[in-house]
Amino acid sequence: MGIISDLESFRELVLNGKKAAFSKTILIPEKEAREILERIIQDFPAEFEEASEIVKKRADLIRQAEIEAESIKLNADERAKIIKEATEKAQEIINQANFEASRIIEEAKAESKNMVCQTNDFVRKILEQAKSSVIKSQAILEESIEGTKNANL
C-alpha cells in the first residue's frame, strides 16, 4: 500500500472513531492508528523520493523538449533565412535578366533601324547612279541621233 491509501485508512479510522462524551475528542484504536502511522513514516521517504524522481524526470523532459524546440526553431529560422536569400537572389537575377533583355532588344532595334537606313541610303545611291547612267546614256543616244541626222543632211 502507498501513503495515499494509508492516509485514507487513517481518515476512515478517525471518521469511524467513537466520540468521547461531552468533548470534541474522538477515540480510535491505538494499535491500528500506530500501525498506519508507522507505514506512512516508513513509506514516506521512498514515495517522496519516487515523487522527487518523477518531478526531476519531468523537468529533464521539459528541458530536453525546450532544447529540441529551440533547435527546431533555429533550423527553421536558418531555412527561412536561406529561402529569403535565395528568393532575393532569384529576383535580382530576374531583374538583371530583364534589364539585359531590354538592353539587347533596344540595341537590336537601333541596329535594325541603322541597317534599314543604310540599306535605304545604298538603294538611293544605286538608284541615283542608275538614273545618272540612264541620263548619260540618253544624252549619248541623243547626241548620236543628232550626229546621224546632221551627217545625213
Secondary structure, 3 states (H helix, E strand, C coil): CCHHHHHHHHHHHHHCCEECCCCCCEECCHHHHHHHHHHHHHHHHHHHHHHHHHHHHHHHHHHHHHHHHHHHHHHHHHHHHHHHHHHHHHHHHHHHHHHHHHHHHHHHHHHHHHHHHHHHHHHHHHHHHHHHHHHHHHHHHHHHHHHHHHHHC
